[in-house]
Amino acid sequence: QKVNPSSCDATSSGSIFHGDDITIIVGDLFNLLQMGNEDRAKYITQGSTISAEGESISYLFDSIYDRASMVAIDPSLRNDYATYMGEILRPGGVMLLVTLDRRRVTNDAAKKDGPPFSINESEVRQLYESQDWVDTVELLEEVNDLTTDDDKKRWEKKGVLELHELVFVIRKKKL
């Protein structure tokens, strides 16, 4: 079943897909989180509730797949973003994070330019391992993103000679 919520994100391009034991939300996370609980409930049908010391704590997500958010936001906002991920991910939850590493560039501006902004393994580890909520950060895969001549030419115009996609699994501590 597919639902196209008109208020899920600012561009109205958000979609929600429901399946057996899974709901996938595509859209602007920050707009979704700014909604009141009643409005948000229209789009999120399942929640994760954890009972701890007699209190019931609700989290929005059991898992998070970040394909392009971390590389899209200004680097100065990364720490706030990482903290926010910990607030919405249930204890024991998992985040799959995909970043881009502009590994070899012709100049400093090419390294810092974005979006997409470059974030290498060391930066991901420093950012997430400093978060109180993080249990582990594991690099799963590293892939050369410049495999075609068209890709190489497009990125070379931006001063990028070597570009890698990094995939991490970040696990939240259990209660």
C-alpha positions as CSV (number, residue, x, y, z in Angstrom):
1,Q,0.0,0.0,0.0
2,K,1.4,3.4,-0.9
3,V,0.2,6.7,0.5
4,N,1.3,10.1,-0.7
5,P,0.9,12.5,2.2
6,S,0.7,16.1,1.0
7,S,2.1,17.5,4.3
8,C,4.9,15.0,4.9
9,D,7.6,17.2,3.5
10,A,8.0,20.7,2.2
11,T,8.1,19.6,-1.5
12,S,5.0,17.3,-1.1
13,S,7.1,14.5,-2.6
14,G,7.0,12.4,0.5
15,S,5.8,8.8,0.3
16,I,5.0,6.2,2.8
17,F,5.1,2.5,2.0
18,H,3.5,0.0,4.4
19,G,4.3,-3.7,4.4
20,D,4.3,-6.6,6.8
21,D,6.1,-5.4,9.9
22,I,7.8,-2.5,8.1
23,T,6.9,1.1,7.2
24,I,9.3,3.1,4.9
25,I,9.0,6.9,5.0
26,V,10.6,8.9,2.1
27,G,10.6,12.6,2.7
28,D,11.9,15.4,4.8
29,L,12.5,14.0,8.3
30,F,12.7,17.4,9.9
31,N,9.2,18.4,8.7
32,L,7.8,15.1,9.9
33,L,9.3,15.5,13.3
34,Q,8.0,19.1,13.6
35,M,4.4,17.9,13.3
36,G,2.3,17.5,16.4
37,N,1.7,13.9,17.6
38,E,-1.8,13.8,16.1
39,D,-0.6,14.9,12.6
40,R,2.4,12.6,12.8
41,A,0.2,9.6,13.6
42,K,-1.4,10.0,10.2
43,Y,1.9,8.9,8.6
44,I,3.5,6.7,11.2
45,T,1.2,3.8,12.0
46,Q,3.7,1.8,14.1
47,G,5.9,3.0,16.9
48,S,8.5,1.5,19.1
49,T,7.7,1.7,22.8
50,I,10.2,0.7,25.4
51,S,9.4,0.4,29.1
52,A,12.2,1.5,31.4
53,E,11.9,1.8,35.2
54,G,8.1,2.0,35.0
55,E,8.1,4.7,32.3
56,S,7.0,4.1,28.8
57,I,9.3,5.8,26.2
58,S,8.3,6.1,22.6
59,Y,10.8,6.3,19.8
60,L,9.9,6.9,16.2
61,F,12.2,4.5,14.4
62,D,13.6,1.0,14.9
63,S,16.1,1.6,12.2
64,I,17.3,4.5,10.1
65,Y,18.7,4.4,6.5
66,D,20.6,7.6,5.8
67,R,21.4,7.6,2.1
68,A,22.0,11.3,1.5
69,S,21.2,13.4,4.6
70,M,24.6,13.5,6.3
71,V,26.3,14.5,3.1
72,A,23.6,17.1,2.3
73,I,23.7,19.1,5.5
74,D,26.2,21.8,6.3
75,P,29.2,20.2,8.1
76,S,28.6,22.6,11.1
77,L,25.3,20.8,11.7
78,R,26.6,17.3,11.7
79,N,26.9,17.0,15.5
80,D,23.3,18.2,16.0
81,Y,22.1,15.8,13.3
82,A,23.9,12.8,15.0
83,T,22.5,13.7,18.3
84,Y,19.0,13.9,16.8
85,M,19.4,10.4,15.3
86,G,20.0,9.1,18.8
87,E,16.8,10.8,20.0
88,I,14.6,9.1,17.5
89,L,16.2,5.7,17.2
90,R,15.1,3.1,19.7
91,P,17.6,1.5,22.1
92,G,19.3,-1.4,20.3
93,G,18.3,0.2,17.0
94,V,20.5,0.3,13.9
95,M,21.4,3.1,11.5
96,L,22.8,2.4,8.1
97,L,24.8,5.5,7.0
98,V,26.1,6.1,3.5
99,T,28.7,8.9,3.0
100,L,31.0,10.2,0.3
101,D,34.7,10.7,0.8
102,R,36.4,13.1,-1.7
103,R,39.6,11.3,-1.1
104,R,41.8,13.0,-3.8
105,V,41.2,16.5,-5.0
106,T,43.0,19.2,-7.0
107,N,42.5,21.8,-4.3
108,D,41.1,22.5,-0.8
109,A,37.9,24.0,-2.2
110,A,37.1,20.8,-4.1
111,K,37.4,18.9,-0.8
112,K,35.1,21.3,1.1
113,D,32.6,22.0,-1.7
114,G,29.1,20.6,-1.4
115,P,26.5,19.4,-1.2
116,P,27.2,16.6,-1.3
117,F,29.8,17.3,1.4
118,S,32.7,15.0,1.9
119,I,32.9,13.0,5.2
120,N,35.6,10.3,5.6
121,E,35.8,7.3,7.9
122,S,37.8,9.2,10.5
123,E,35.2,12.0,10.6
124,V,32.3,9.5,10.9
125,R,34.0,7.7,13.7
126,Q,34.9,10.9,15.6
127,L,31.3,12.2,15.2
128,Y,29.4,9.1,16.2
129,E,31.8,7.5,18.7
130,S,31.6,10.7,20.7
131,Q,27.8,10.4,21.0
132,D,26.6,8.9,24.3
133,W,23.9,6.8,22.6
134,V,26.3,5.0,20.2
135,D,27.4,1.4,21.0
136,T,29.4,0.6,17.8
137,V,30.4,2.2,14.5
138,E,31.4,-0.3,11.8
139,L,32.5,0.4,8.3
140,L,30.8,-2.2,6.1
141,E,31.9,-1.3,2.6
142,E,34.0,1.2,0.7
143,V,33.3,1.5,-3.0
144,N,35.0,3.6,-5.7
145,D,32.2,5.9,-7.0
146,L,34.0,7.0,-10.2
147,T,33.7,3.9,-12.3
148,T,32.5,5.3,-15.6
149,D,34.2,7.9,-17.8
150,D,31.1,10.2,-17.5
151,D,31.4,10.0,-13.6
152,K,35.1,10.8,-13.8
153,K,34.6,13.7,-16.1
154,R,31.7,15.2,-14.1
155,W,33.6,15.0,-10.8
156,E,37.0,16.1,-12.3
157,K,35.3,19.4,-13.4
158,K,34.6,19.9,-9.7
159,G,38.3,19.1,-8.8
160,V,37.6,15.6,-7.5
161,L,39.9,12.9,-8.7
162,E,39.0,10.1,-6.3
163,L,35.6,9.6,-4.7
164,H,34.5,6.8,-2.5
165,E,31.2,5.8,-1.1
166,L,31.4,4.5,2.5
167,V,28.7,2.4,4.2
168,F,28.5,2.2,8.0
169,V,26.4,0.4,10.5
170,I,25.9,2.4,13.7
171,R,24.3,0.6,16.6
172,K,22.5,2.3,19.5
173,K,23.2,1.1,23.0
174,K,20.5,-1.1,24.6
175,L,18.8,0.1,27.8
